[in-house]
Amino acid sequence: MDKTYVFEGKTTNEAIEKGLKELKVSKNKVDIKVLETEEKRSFFSILTPRVVKVEITLKDINENNIKEVKVSKKENKIEFNEEEIKRIINNFLKEFLEKLPENNFEYSINIKDGDVYIDINGENTGYLIGYRGEVLNSLQNILTNVVSKDLDGKIKVLLNIGGYREKREKDLENLANKIAGSVIKTRKSITLEPMSAYERKIIHLKLQDNDKVQTHSTGEEPYRKIVVSLKK
């Protein structure tokens, strides 16, 4: 019969590591389940300390279906339980969206290669996007911090609202072509306005195969800019 124990910590990983240390076992010999805390997490208190409880069950080492937080030695990075990631995001987004003036939004969560992709859709999503995605990017940073803090590790979250990313990418690619044309015609370099790393990457990729112009970034975040110039 399997033996089950409950351990506590400030984060999921801390509770797990404490349990593994006390039981003197490795992760591949246990089944780990994160228990819901009795304390309701408020959107306005996401940075306050909390207690996380995990249930650790000793299992047969030959059992293959182990759902746990584990470390991939090959890539030397932490791989987190997908269900736990989705639980944290669902708890946050449900409370956050309910507090908005209009709460008729729907969202989906997908995890691919360790990255989390969130899509939010609904009517009047403009105020969630903001001027050139400023609000969207801020919300993405908050989600990244919420998930990473609860799991005690860096999780990459990519947020899209109302198809904004696709529209913005198309606009930036058109801008890149236009700027390249101006640089070739005037033979003068052009410095674009500050952009996020995500947007700069789109410009770089669009012009990387252009045989007449080149790009490089200059300045410090969050005011880093792209310079488009003629190739020497």
TIKOLSE-872633 format. One record per residue: x, y, z of N, C-alpha, C in turn; chain; residue in one letter. Coordinates in pm, 1 decimal. Atoms other than C-alpha are relative to their C-alpha. Layout:
<recs>
REC        n_u        n_v        n_w       ca_u       ca_v       ca_w        c_u        c_v        c_w   chain   resn
REC          X          Y          Z          X          Y          Z          X          Y          Z       A      A
...
</recs>
This chain:
<recs>
REC        n_u        n_v        n_w       ca_u       ca_v       ca_w        c_u        c_v        c_w   chain   resn
REC       84.3     -119.9        0.0        0.0        0.0        0.0       87.7      124.7        0.0       A      M
REC      -78.1     -122.0        7.3      131.8      346.1      -91.3      -10.1       79.9      129.1       A      D
REC       -1.9      -84.4     -117.7      232.0      577.1      193.9       -3.0      145.8      -43.5       A      K
REC       19.5     -138.9       38.5      118.3      939.5      173.0       32.8       93.8      114.9       A      T
REC      -40.1      -98.9     -100.1      259.0     1244.5      356.1      -32.8      139.8      -53.8       A      Y
REC       29.2     -138.4       37.6      173.2     1616.6      355.8      110.3       90.6       53.7       A      V
REC     -105.6      -93.2      -38.5      438.7     1890.9      361.5      -40.1      141.6      -40.3       A      F
REC       33.7     -139.0       25.8      419.8     2271.0      367.0      123.7       81.0      -37.0       A      E
REC     -108.4      -91.2       36.1      627.8     2553.8      222.3      -58.3      129.3      -51.7       A      G
REC       46.7     -128.0       51.9      608.1     2911.9       98.6      -31.0       -9.3     -149.1       A      K
REC       24.8       23.1      141.8      617.4     2785.7     -260.7      -17.7     -149.4      -22.1       A      T
REC       19.9      140.6       33.5      530.5     2460.8     -433.2      131.6      -76.4        4.7       A      T
REC     -129.2       68.8        3.1      894.3     2372.4     -493.8       60.7      -15.2      138.1       A      N
REC      -55.7        7.4     -135.7      993.3     2452.4     -135.7      -64.7     -113.5       78.6       A      E
REC       71.5      106.7      -70.2      724.3     2220.4        0.2       44.0     -137.4      -51.1       A      A
REC      -41.6      126.8       59.5      826.4     1945.5     -242.1      140.3      -38.5       45.6       A      I
REC     -137.9       28.7      -39.0     1198.0     1975.0     -165.3        9.1      -37.8      147.2       A      E
REC        0.9       32.8     -142.9     1125.3     1969.1      208.0      -45.4     -144.4       20.8       A      K
REC       51.0      135.7      -13.2      923.6     1650.4      167.9       99.5     -104.4      -48.0       A      G
REC      -96.9       95.0       54.1     1183.3     1476.0      -47.3      119.8      -15.7       93.0       A      L
REC     -113.9        4.6      -90.9     1456.5     1566.5      198.4      -32.1      -81.4      124.6       A      K
REC       38.9       73.5     -121.3     1266.5     1433.9      501.0      -21.6     -147.8      -28.1       A      E
REC       26.1      139.8       34.4     1162.3     1115.8      321.2      123.4      -69.5      -56.8       A      L
REC     -125.3       53.1       54.9     1513.4     1074.7      173.4      -24.9      -80.9     -126.6       A      K
REC       30.0       65.6      128.0     1381.5      989.5     -173.1       20.3      101.2     -112.4       A      V
REC      -10.4      -87.3      116.9     1424.3     1128.3     -524.3     -138.1       15.8      -61.9       A      S
REC      130.5      -31.4       58.9     1142.3     1274.1     -735.0      -58.7     -115.6      -80.3       A      K
REC       52.7      108.5       83.3     1117.5      966.7     -957.5      -54.3     -117.2       81.1       A      N
REC       53.4      106.9      -84.3     1009.9      756.9     -658.3     -128.0       40.3       71.4       A      K
REC      120.8      -47.9      -67.8      707.5      962.0     -557.7     -100.3       55.4      -99.2       A      V
REC      105.3      -67.7       74.0      377.7     1097.8     -682.8      -32.5      125.7       78.7       A      D
REC       18.0     -127.4      -69.3      322.9     1466.6     -601.0     -130.6       65.3      -41.9       A      I
REC      127.1      -67.1       25.8      -10.9     1642.6     -569.6       -3.9      129.0       81.2       A      K
REC       10.5     -128.4      -69.5      -52.9     2010.8     -484.4     -140.9       13.4       54.8       A      V
REC      129.3      -13.5      -64.7     -332.6     2059.7     -235.0      -45.8      145.1       -1.9       A      L
REC       52.9     -136.1       -4.3     -559.0     2363.3     -247.4       17.3       55.8      140.3       A      E
REC      -12.1      -63.9     -130.6     -488.4     2610.1       31.4     -138.1       47.8       44.3       A      T
REC      127.7      -46.7      -52.7     -774.5     2713.3      259.0      -16.6      150.0      -22.6       A      E
REC        3.2     -144.9       18.3     -682.5     3079.3      212.1      -30.1       33.2     -144.3       A      E
REC       34.4      -41.7      135.1     -845.4     3239.4      -91.7       98.2      106.8      -44.9       A      K
REC      -97.9      -94.7       50.5     -589.5     3422.1     -304.6      -70.1      116.0      -68.9       A      R
REC       60.0     -118.5       57.3     -694.9     3777.3     -385.8       93.0       61.4     -103.5       A      S
REC      -79.8      -66.6      101.5     -581.0     3966.3     -692.3       86.7      109.1       60.6       A      F
REC      -72.5     -110.3      -60.6     -473.0     4250.3     -466.0      100.4      -45.9      105.2       A      F
REC      -96.6       48.7      -99.3     -262.9     4023.8     -241.7       87.4     -110.3      -56.7       A      S
REC      -76.5      106.8       64.1      -72.3     3813.0     -493.6      144.5       -1.7       43.7       A      I
REC     -139.6       -4.5      -42.0      258.8     3926.3     -351.7       18.1      -28.4      148.3       A      L
REC      -10.5       28.7     -142.6      178.6     3840.2        9.3       37.0     -146.6       20.5       A      T
REC      -41.3      138.5      -27.6      325.2     3524.3      168.0     -120.5      -92.4       14.0       A      P
REC      105.5       98.1      -21.0      117.3     3209.3      173.8       63.8     -134.7       28.8       A      R
REC      -47.8      134.4      -29.1      147.0     2847.3      274.6      -55.4      -94.0     -106.4       A      V
REC       39.5       98.1      101.4      141.3     2579.7        5.3       18.0     -139.5       57.4       A      V
REC       -6.3      138.0      -48.3       65.1     2219.1       95.3        9.3      -95.7     -118.6       A      K
REC      -10.6      102.1      103.6      173.1     1923.6     -116.6      -13.4     -138.1       64.0       A      V
REC       17.1      138.5      -45.4       83.5     1558.6      -82.6       98.9      -86.9      -77.3       A      E
REC     -102.2       84.1       62.8      372.0     1320.6     -150.3      -27.7     -146.4       34.0       A      I
REC       28.9      142.3      -17.9      302.9      951.7     -203.9      117.4      -82.2      -50.5       A      T
REC     -109.0       88.8       40.8      582.1      693.1     -209.6      -55.5     -103.3      -95.3       A      L
REC       50.1       90.6      102.0      543.6      483.3     -519.8      105.8     -101.0      -40.8       A      K
REC      -91.8       98.7       56.5      696.5      186.3     -693.7       86.3       68.7     -104.1       A      D
REC      -92.3      -66.6       93.2     1004.0      304.7     -887.1      -26.3      -38.8     -143.8       A      I
REC       27.1       44.9      136.9      884.6      106.7    -1190.7     -125.1       63.5      -58.4       A      N
REC      123.1      -62.1       49.5      561.1      303.4    -1213.1       36.4      114.4      -93.4       A      E
REC      -39.9      -96.7      101.3      580.5      516.9    -1527.0      -82.2      128.0        1.3       A      N
REC       87.0     -117.0        7.8      286.1      752.0    -1489.7       15.2       87.0      123.5       A      N
REC      -25.9      -84.5     -115.7      437.9      993.1    -1239.3      -22.3      145.4      -39.4       A      I
REC       27.3     -140.2       28.1      290.1     1342.8    -1243.6       67.2       83.0      108.2       A      K
REC      -78.0      -70.5     -100.4      543.5     1562.7    -1072.2       75.2      116.2      -59.9       A      E
REC      -92.2     -103.2       41.9      766.2     1863.6    -1088.8      135.7      -65.3       -7.2       A      V
REC     -125.2       70.3       14.8     1098.2     1744.4    -1223.7      104.8       87.2      -67.5       A      K
REC     -109.4      -72.7       62.0     1437.7     1863.3    -1346.4       52.0      -80.0     -118.0       A      V
REC      -53.7       64.2      119.2     1552.8     1782.7    -1698.2      150.1       23.3       -3.5       A      S
REC     -145.2      -14.0       -1.5     1926.5     1717.1    -1678.4       52.8       35.3     -138.8       A      K
REC      -46.1      -23.9      136.2     1956.6     1728.3    -2054.5        0.5      148.2      -32.4       A      K
REC       10.1     -141.2       32.5     1837.9     2088.3    -2083.6       36.3       86.9      119.0       A      E
REC      -38.7      -71.6     -121.0     1936.1     2184.3    -1728.9      -99.6      109.3       35.7       A      N
REC      101.4      -96.4      -38.6     1606.3     2358.6    -1671.1     -115.2      -73.0       66.9       A      K
REC      109.7       59.6      -75.2     1303.4     2302.9    -1452.5     -122.6      -14.3      -89.5       A      I
REC      124.0       23.8       72.1      996.0     2147.5    -1610.1     -110.5      -16.5      103.3       A      E
REC      104.3       -0.3     -100.6      677.9     2214.7    -1415.3     -123.8      -77.7      -43.9       A      F
REC      124.2       70.8       24.4      358.2     2019.5    -1385.3      -97.7       92.1      -72.8       A      N
REC       86.0      -85.4       81.1      129.0     2157.5    -1656.1     -133.1       28.8       68.0       A      E
REC      127.0      -21.6      -67.3     -186.1     2109.4    -1451.1       12.9      103.0      110.6       A      E
REC      -23.5      -97.9     -105.6      -36.0     2312.6    -1167.4       11.2      140.5      -59.4       A      E
REC      -11.2     -129.0       66.9       55.6     2594.7    -1407.0     -138.4       52.1      -38.3       A      I
REC      134.3      -40.3       42.3     -297.7     2600.2    -1547.0      -87.6       36.4      119.0       A      K
REC       78.6      -30.6     -119.9     -447.8     2597.4    -1197.5       31.3      140.5       51.4       A      R
REC      -41.7     -131.4      -48.5     -246.5     2903.5    -1093.6      -54.0      110.6      -90.7       A      I
REC       47.1     -101.0       94.6     -334.6     3094.7    -1411.3     -151.0       13.0        4.2       A      I
REC      145.5       -4.1       -7.8     -702.0     2999.2    -1392.5      -47.1       76.7      123.0       A      N
REC       37.5      -69.1     -123.0     -725.5     3119.8    -1032.3       19.5      150.9      -13.0       A      N
REC      -29.3     -142.3       15.0     -565.5     3452.7    -1121.7      -94.2       66.5     -100.3       A      F
REC       79.5      -61.9      105.3     -749.6     3521.6    -1447.7     -148.6        5.8       34.3       A      L
REC      141.3        1.0      -35.8    -1090.4     3423.6    -1312.2      -33.0      118.3       89.3       A      K
REC       25.4     -110.9      -92.3    -1067.0     3676.2    -1029.7       27.9      134.9      -66.1       A      E
REC      -35.6     -125.4       66.5     -897.3     3942.7    -1242.2     -108.6       43.3      -97.9       A      F
REC       98.1      -34.6      102.5    -1148.1     3928.9    -1528.8     -136.3       34.1       59.4       A      L
REC      128.7      -28.8      -64.8    -1445.9     3929.5    -1292.0       -5.6      141.9       54.9       A      E
REC       -4.9     -134.6      -56.4    -1332.0     4267.0    -1154.9       -2.8      109.3     -106.9       A      K
REC        0.2      -97.7      107.8    -1328.7     4434.8    -1496.7     -140.8       53.9      -25.3       A      L
REC      132.1      -58.4       30.4    -1612.3     4669.9    -1606.3      -82.3      -89.6      -91.5       A      P
REC       65.4       95.7       88.1    -1692.6     4422.4    -1881.4       69.7     -134.0       18.7       A      E
REC      -62.1      129.3      -30.1    -1636.1     4059.9    -1790.6      -52.9     -112.6      -88.7       A      N
REC       48.7      101.0       94.9    -1759.1     3880.6    -2100.4      114.2      -59.0      -81.4       A      N
REC     -117.2       51.9       70.0    -1411.6     3753.8    -2186.1       14.4     -150.5       18.6       A      F
REC      -34.5      141.4       -7.7    -1306.2     3398.9    -2262.3      149.5      -14.2      -23.7       A      E
REC     -144.0       18.5       18.0     -954.1     3263.2    -2246.5       34.4     -147.6      -11.4       A      Y
REC      -49.7      136.4       11.8     -754.5     2954.2    -2330.1      145.9       -1.3       41.4       A      S
REC     -137.8       15.4      -46.1     -425.5     2824.4    -2189.4       59.8     -121.8      -68.9       A      I
REC      -69.9      110.3       64.8     -182.6     2612.3    -2388.8      147.1        4.5       37.9       A      N
REC     -141.3        8.4      -38.6      162.9     2491.9    -2290.9       74.5      -81.0     -105.4       A      I
REC      -78.6       65.2      103.9      422.4     2405.7    -2553.4      147.4       23.3       26.3       A      K
REC     -144.8       -6.6      -23.0      790.1     2327.5    -2496.1       35.0       81.0      123.8       A      D
REC      -27.4      -68.1     -126.0      767.7     2465.8    -2143.5      -46.6      144.1        6.4       A      G
REC       50.7     -136.6        1.4      624.6     2804.0    -2252.7     -152.6       -1.2        9.2       A      D
REC      144.2       -7.6      -20.9      272.6     2913.7    -2159.2      -60.6      103.2      -94.8       A      V
REC       67.3      -88.9       94.4       46.7     3065.2    -2427.7     -143.6       22.8       47.2       A      Y
REC      133.6      -35.3      -47.0     -265.8     3250.7    -2312.0      -66.8       89.4     -103.3       A      I
REC       78.0      -81.4       92.8     -531.7     3386.3    -2548.6     -127.3       46.6       69.0       A      D
REC      121.4      -57.3      -56.1     -803.2     3622.1    -2423.5      -79.1       63.7     -113.1       A      I
REC       85.2      -54.0      105.8    -1096.2     3707.0    -2651.7     -133.4       45.2       56.1       A      N
REC      128.2      -52.9      -43.3    -1420.0     3897.9    -2623.1      -24.1      134.3      -66.3       A      G
REC       31.4     -131.0       55.3    -1585.5     4227.8    -2709.6       74.9      109.6       76.0       A      E
REC      -63.4     -117.6      -61.6    -1414.3     4561.4    -2642.8      127.1      -36.2       77.5       A      N
REC     -126.2       38.7      -65.5    -1069.4     4421.2    -2568.0      105.0      111.3       -6.1       A      T
REC      -96.6     -107.1       20.4     -903.9     4750.8    -2658.1       66.6       49.7      126.9       A      G
REC      -59.1      -55.1     -122.4     -855.8     4873.4    -2301.3       89.2     -101.5       70.8       A      Y
REC      -91.0      100.9      -54.9     -688.1     4543.3    -2212.1      129.9       -7.0      -80.9       A      L
REC     -118.4       -1.8       85.5     -442.2     4597.0    -2497.3       80.0      128.2       22.2       A      I
REC      -67.2     -127.1      -22.2     -365.8     4965.4    -2452.3       73.6       50.5     -123.1       A      G
REC      -72.4      -60.6      111.3     -158.6     5194.0    -2673.2      119.4      -86.2      -37.1       A      Y
REC     -105.4       86.9       52.4       62.5     4969.1    -2884.5       35.0     -114.3       95.0       A      R
REC      -18.1      119.0      -82.1       12.8     4683.2    -2643.0       58.9       22.5      137.6       A      G
REC      -62.6      -28.1     -129.7      136.7     4859.1    -2327.4      -71.2      -72.7      114.4       A      E
REC       74.9       67.6     -107.0     -143.4     4722.5    -2105.5       16.1     -150.8      -13.0       A      V
REC      -17.6      143.3       25.4     -117.9     4378.4    -2266.0      135.2      -47.3       52.4       A      L
REC     -134.0       39.9      -44.7      256.9     4364.2    -2200.9       13.8        5.8      151.4       A      N
REC       -3.7       -9.0     -146.5      209.8     4477.9    -1840.9      -71.1     -118.8       63.1       A      S
REC       74.5      114.6      -51.7      -51.5     4207.8    -1782.5       79.3     -128.7      -21.3       A      L
REC      -85.2      116.5       25.6      182.7     3953.1    -1941.5      109.4      -10.6      105.2       A      Q
REC     -104.1       -0.2     -103.0      457.1     4055.7    -1696.9      -55.8      -42.4      135.5       A      N
REC       63.3       37.8     -126.8      216.4     4021.1    -1403.0      -24.7     -150.5        3.9       A      I
REC       26.0      143.6        6.8      112.6     3672.8    -1515.6      129.1      -79.4       14.0       A      L
REC     -129.7       66.8      -10.6      476.4     3573.3    -1556.0       47.5       -1.9      145.2       A      T
REC      -44.7       -9.3     -139.4      555.1     3694.7    -1202.8      -85.5      -85.4       93.1       A      N
REC       90.4       79.1      -84.6      248.6     3526.7    -1049.7       33.4     -148.2       -8.9       A      V
REC      -29.3      142.6       20.2      324.2     3186.1    -1202.6      139.5      -34.4       50.7       A      V
REC     -137.9       27.9      -39.5      699.6     3206.3    -1145.3       15.5        3.6      151.2       A      S
REC      -10.3      -10.0     -145.3      655.6     3312.6     -782.1      -60.3     -122.2       67.9       A      K
REC       66.1      114.5      -62.3      412.9     3033.5     -698.8       76.7     -129.9      -23.0       A      D
REC      -72.8      123.1       30.4      632.0     2770.8     -865.6      148.3       10.4       32.0       A      L
REC     -139.4      -19.9      -40.8      960.1     2918.8     -744.0       96.0      -29.5     -114.7       A      D
REC      -85.3       20.5      117.4     1108.8     2922.3    -1092.7      -51.1       84.4     -114.1       A      G
REC       37.0      -88.2      110.5     1105.5     3128.2    -1412.7      -82.7      -73.7     -104.4       A      K
REC       88.9       55.0      101.0      812.3     3049.9    -1641.9      -24.8      107.4     -104.9       A      I
REC       23.2      -96.5      106.9      778.1     3219.8    -1980.9     -146.2       -2.2      -39.7       A      K
REC      141.3      -12.4       34.6      423.0     3344.7    -2039.0      -13.5       93.4     -118.9       A      V
REC       23.5      -80.1      119.9      311.8     3475.8    -2379.8     -150.1       24.7      -11.5       A      L
REC      141.7      -36.9       -2.3      -20.0     3662.9    -2372.2      -40.7       64.8     -131.8       A      L
REC       57.9      -60.3      119.7     -235.2     3748.2    -2673.6     -143.9       37.2       31.2       A      N
REC      136.2      -46.1      -27.7     -557.2     3950.1    -2653.8      -64.4       46.8     -129.9       A      I
REC       73.8      -41.4      118.6     -809.4     3978.7    -2935.8       78.1       -6.1     -129.0       A      G
REC      -79.6       14.1      121.7     -555.3     3864.6    -3194.7       96.3      115.0      -22.7       A      G
REC      -86.4     -117.1       14.7     -341.7     4172.1    -3125.8      138.9      -35.9      -50.6       A      Y
REC     -137.4       35.5       37.6       -7.7     3991.8    -3163.5       12.5      -19.0     -151.2       A      R
REC       -5.9       24.7      144.3      -85.0     3879.5    -3518.9      -12.9      132.1      -78.1       A      E
REC       19.0     -128.2       68.0     -208.6     4226.3    -3620.3      124.5       86.9       13.5       A      K
REC     -118.3      -82.3      -24.3       90.1     4399.3    -3461.6      119.6      -52.1      -80.1       A      R
REC     -110.8       58.3       75.4      332.7     4156.6    -3625.3       -8.0       40.0     -146.9       A      E
REC       18.1      -38.8      140.7      186.9     4231.6    -3969.2       34.0      147.1      -19.7       A      K
REC      -28.6     -143.6        8.6      205.4     4608.3    -3904.4      150.4       26.2        8.0       A      D
REC     -143.7      -19.7      -16.0      568.5     4582.3    -3792.9       77.5      -48.0     -122.6       A      L
REC      -65.6       48.6      121.6      665.6     4377.2    -4096.9      -16.8      100.6     -113.5       A      E
REC       23.1     -103.3      101.9      506.8     4640.7    -4322.3       86.8      122.0       28.4       A      N
REC      -83.5     -113.1      -38.4      689.4     4910.8    -4127.3      146.4      -26.8      -36.0       A      L
REC     -138.5       36.2       30.0     1019.3     4725.0    -4168.2       29.5       17.9     -149.0       A      A
REC      -19.7      -14.5      144.6      976.7     4712.1    -4545.7        1.5      146.7      -42.0       A      N
REC        8.4     -142.3       33.2      882.2     5079.3    -4559.7      128.0       73.1       40.4       A      K
REC     -121.7      -64.7      -49.2     1180.0     5188.3    -4348.2      120.4      -40.4      -84.1       A      I
REC     -110.2       48.1       83.9     1417.0     4971.9    -4552.4        1.7       73.7     -133.8       A      A
REC       10.3      -71.6      126.9     1290.8     5137.7    -4869.2       49.3      143.5       12.9       A      G
REC      -42.9     -138.7      -22.3     1348.4     5484.7    -4721.5      150.6        9.9       17.8       A      S
REC     -144.6        0.5      -22.7     1701.0     5396.6    -4609.9       74.1      -19.0     -132.9       A      V
REC      -63.3       25.5      129.9     1789.0     5263.1    -4954.7      -10.4      123.6      -90.0       A      I
REC       22.2     -116.7       85.5     1641.8     5570.5    -5126.4       82.1      120.8       43.8       A      K
REC      -68.4     -119.8      -51.7     1794.2     5837.6    -4898.3      145.7      -25.8       35.3       A      T
REC     -134.1       41.4      -41.1     2107.4     5640.3    -4805.5       35.8       54.2      138.3       A      R
REC      -19.7      -46.3     -137.2     2059.5     5762.1    -4449.5      -62.7      -99.0       98.1       A      K
REC       51.6       92.0     -101.9     2011.2     5551.8    -4136.4     -126.4       57.3       64.3       A      S
REC      123.5      -40.7      -68.4     1674.8     5560.7    -3958.3       -8.2      -72.4      133.9       A      I
REC       15.8       57.5     -132.9     1624.9     5506.6    -3585.4     -148.0       -2.6       34.6       A      T
REC      141.1       14.1      -33.1     1284.1     5372.3    -3486.0      -25.7       36.8      144.9       A      L
REC       36.2      -31.1     -137.8     1097.4     5456.6    -3168.1       24.0     -122.0       89.2       A      E
REC      -23.3      114.0      -90.0     1154.2     5239.0    -2858.1     -105.6     -109.2      -17.0       A      P
REC       89.2      115.4       13.3     1004.8     4890.4    -2882.6       38.7     -106.0      101.3       A      M
REC      -28.1      113.6      -88.5      979.4     4580.6    -2668.7       92.1      -97.4      -73.0       A      S
REC      -88.6      100.2       60.4     1221.2     4293.2    -2727.6      -75.8      -84.0     -102.1       A      A
REC       84.5       79.5       90.4      936.3     4098.2    -2890.0      -18.2       71.4     -133.5       A      Y
REC       22.5      -75.1      123.3      868.8     4375.7    -3142.6      129.8       23.9      -75.9       A      E
REC     -129.2      -17.4       67.2     1236.4     4441.6    -3214.7       38.8     -126.3      -76.1       A      R
REC      -34.1      127.2       63.4     1279.9     4074.3    -3294.7      -72.1      -14.7     -134.9       A      K
REC       76.2        8.7      125.2     1007.4     4098.0    -3561.3       66.9       82.2     -108.8       A      I
REC      -68.3      -86.0       96.6     1187.7     4387.4    -3731.8      130.9      -64.1      -46.6       A      I
REC     -128.6       63.7       33.6     1525.5     4211.5    -3715.5      -20.8     -117.4      -96.5       A      H
REC       23.8      119.1       82.1     1385.1     3889.2    -3861.6      -48.2       36.3     -139.7       A      L
REC       54.6      -39.5      130.5     1198.5     4067.4    -4138.9      109.0       51.1      -92.7       A      K
REC     -103.7      -61.1       84.0     1512.5     4246.9    -4261.4      132.1      -76.8       -2.0       A      L
REC     -128.4       70.5       -8.6     1778.9     3987.7    -4185.7       50.0      -53.0     -133.9       A      Q
REC      -40.9       51.4      130.6     1779.8     3857.5    -4544.0        6.6      108.5     -106.9       A      D
REC       -8.7     -110.9       95.1     1771.9     4201.5    -4704.7      146.8       25.5      -33.8       A      N
REC     -140.5      -12.1       38.6     2093.4     4238.8    -4905.5       49.7      144.0       -7.6       A      D
REC      -41.1     -140.7        9.3     2097.3     4619.9    -4889.1        0.7       73.3      134.7       A      K
REC        4.9      -67.9     -129.8     2015.0     4712.0    -4528.8       33.1      -96.8      112.0       A      V
REC      -28.9       79.8     -119.5     2113.4     4590.8    -4182.5      -64.7       67.2      120.7       A      Q
REC       63.8      -54.9     -120.4     1967.7     4637.6    -3833.9       84.3      -30.7      122.9       A      T
REC      -58.6       27.1     -130.7     2101.6     4667.7    -3482.7      -77.8       80.5      104.0       A      H
REC       71.1      -67.8     -107.5     1959.5     4772.1    -3147.3       95.5       87.5       79.4       A      S
REC      -80.3      -91.4      -79.1     2081.0     5060.5    -2934.4      -81.2       52.7      117.4       A      T
REC       69.5      -52.9     -116.5     1999.1     5205.0    -2591.4      -27.8     -106.1      104.7       A      G
REC       31.5       87.6     -111.8     1882.8     5053.7    -2264.7     -151.4      -17.8       12.8       A      E
REC      141.5       23.7      -24.1     1549.6     4895.2    -2177.1      -52.0       98.3      105.4       A      E
REC      100.6       35.8      101.4     1273.3     5005.0    -2183.7        0.7       93.8     -120.9       A      P
REC       -7.2      -96.3      109.8     1392.2     5266.2    -2435.4       90.8      -49.1     -113.2       A      Y
REC      -88.0       55.6      102.7     1591.5     5032.7    -2659.3      -65.9       13.7     -137.3       A      R
REC       52.3      -28.3      133.2     1553.0     5114.1    -3029.9       75.6      -79.8     -106.0       A      K
REC      -64.5       63.7      113.9     1631.4     4961.5    -3367.2       49.3      107.5      -95.9       A      I
REC      -56.7      -87.6      102.4     1857.8     5136.8    -3616.3       11.2      -79.0     -129.3       A      V
REC       -7.1       62.8      133.5     1820.0     5050.3    -3984.6       96.8       83.3      -84.0       A      V
REC     -100.9      -71.9       77.8     2118.4     5141.3    -4202.3       40.0      -80.3     -122.8       A      S
REC      -48.7       68.9      120.1     2279.0     5058.8    -4536.0      113.3      -96.3       37.0       A      L
REC     -111.4       91.7      -19.7     2508.7     4760.2    -4547.4      125.4       60.8      -63.8       A      K
REC     -125.1      -54.7       51.0     2870.3     4854.6    -4598.4       55.3      -88.4     -111.3       A      K
</recs>
